[in-house]
């Protein structure tokens, strides 16, 4: 399940590393200019939140899958233990014909 995450993280990791180097250079060049420093700080915050969202993505996906499974389990339990009872066999048969 986690192979997709490592592929995406590997693809995104390179540009993030390049962005870090560019922002470090901009911070050095900004020197005492408040406008340039504020711009660099905003870029650093965007980079941080982007990297954090990539790091949290597998936890979020796993949570959504668990939530989906729980809701389906609850619906099936309320229909006396069968998905056919929940959806209705007659409706499924009519839609297939």
Buried (B, 14 or more C-beta within 10 A) or exposed (E): EEEEBEEEBEEEEEEBEEBEEEBEEBBEEBEEEEEBBEBBEEBBEEBEEBBEEBEEBBEEBEEEEEEEEEEEEEEBEEBEEEEEEBEEEEEEEEEEE
